[in-house]
Amino acid sequence: MNVAKIHDRMHIKTFWEKKINTECQYAETEEQRKNKSSLDNEPEDIPGQTRNPAGSLAVKEPGKKEVEVIITELRGEWLVRLENRTKHLKKLNDSYIKKVKVEKSATTAHRDDSN
């Protein structure tokens, strides 16, 4: 594999890993914002919330397994996109090579006709 493709693959990998981390952080902050703004609601109206003995709401944080599932799904999506991009680039490269071969044969035939 040439160096440019390896560098490009690493760039894409880090790009999607950053995107995954950003999405996870955004989801966390959004969940916290929702939980803070809905403190007046009844616990049965809000999934994952119950009243503690003092009467205030207790919020259930997403567990490690839920976070791992989300990350696994995002990585799977990243792999699919990367594979699709690789297929597209290969197809594009193949069509470009065919076009160059056709142009070369056409110019060679044109030269032969003029001689």
C-alpha positions in Angstrom: 0.0 0.0 0.0 1.5 3.4 -0.8 2.3 6.0 1.8 -0.4 8.4 0.6 -3.2 5.9 1.1 -1.9 4.9 4.5 -1.7 8.6 5.5 -5.2 9.2 4.1 -6.5 6.2 6.0 -5.0 7.4 9.3 -6.4 10.9 8.7 -9.9 9.5 8.1 -9.6 7.3 11.2 -8.6 10.1 13.5 -11.3 12.3 11.9 -14.0 9.8 12.7 -12.6 9.1 16.2 -12.8 12.8 16.9 -16.3 12.9 15.5 -17.3 10.0 17.7 -15.9 11.6 20.8 -17.5 15.0 20.0 -20.9 13.2 19.5 -20.6 11.4 22.8 -19.7 14.6 24.7 -22.6 16.4 23.0 -25.0 13.6 23.9 -23.8 13.7 27.5 -24.2 17.5 27.8 -27.6 17.4 26.1 -28.7 14.6 28.5 -27.5 16.7 31.5 -29.3 19.8 30.1 -32.5 17.9 29.7 -32.3 16.4 33.2 -31.6 19.8 34.8 -34.5 21.5 32.9 -37.0 18.8 33.7 -36.6 18.7 37.5 -40.2 19.8 38.0 -41.6 16.9 36.1 -42.9 13.8 37.8 -40.5 10.9 38.0 -42.9 8.6 36.1 -42.9 11.1 33.2 -39.1 10.9 32.8 -37.5 7.6 32.0 -34.5 6.7 34.3 -35.5 9.1 37.1 -36.9 8.2 40.5 -37.3 10.1 43.8 -34.7 9.5 46.5 -35.8 9.4 50.2 -35.2 13.2 50.5 -37.8 13.8 47.8 -35.4 15.1 45.1 -35.0 13.5 41.7 -32.2 10.9 41.2 -30.9 10.7 37.6 -29.6 7.5 36.3 -26.4 8.1 34.2 -25.8 6.0 31.2 -23.7 3.0 32.1 -20.4 1.9 30.7 -22.1 -0.8 28.6 -24.5 1.7 26.9 -21.6 4.0 26.1 -19.6 1.1 24.7 -22.6 0.1 22.5 -22.8 3.6 21.1 -19.1 3.7 20.4 -19.3 0.3 18.7 -22.2 1.4 16.5 -20.3 4.6 15.5 -17.2 2.6 14.7 -19.2 0.2 12.6 -20.7 3.2 10.8 -17.2 4.6 10.3 -15.9 1.3 8.9 -18.8 1.2 6.4 -18.2 4.7 5.3 -14.5 4.1 5.0 -15.1 0.9 2.9 -17.5 2.8 0.7 -15.0 5.6 0.2 -12.3 3.2 -0.7 -14.5 1.4 -3.2 -15.4 4.8 -4.7 -11.8 5.9 -5.0 -10.8 2.6 -6.5 -13.6 2.9 -9.1 -12.6 6.5 -9.8 -9.0 5.5 -10.2 -9.9 2.6 -12.5 -12.1 4.8 -14.7 -9.3 7.4 -14.9 -6.8 4.8 -15.9 -9.2 3.5 -18.7 -9.7 7.0 -19.9 -5.9 7.7 -20.1 -5.4 4.4 -22.0 -8.2 5.3 -24.5 -6.7 8.7 -25.0 -3.2 7.3 -25.5 -4.5 4.8 -28.0 -6.4 7.5 -29.8 -3.4 9.8 -30.1 -1.2 6.8 -31.2 -3.7 5.9 -33.9 -3.9 9.6 -35.0 -0.1 9.7 -35.3 -0.1 6.5 -37.3 -2.7 7.9 -39.7 -0.8 11.1 -40.3 2.4 9.3 -41.2 
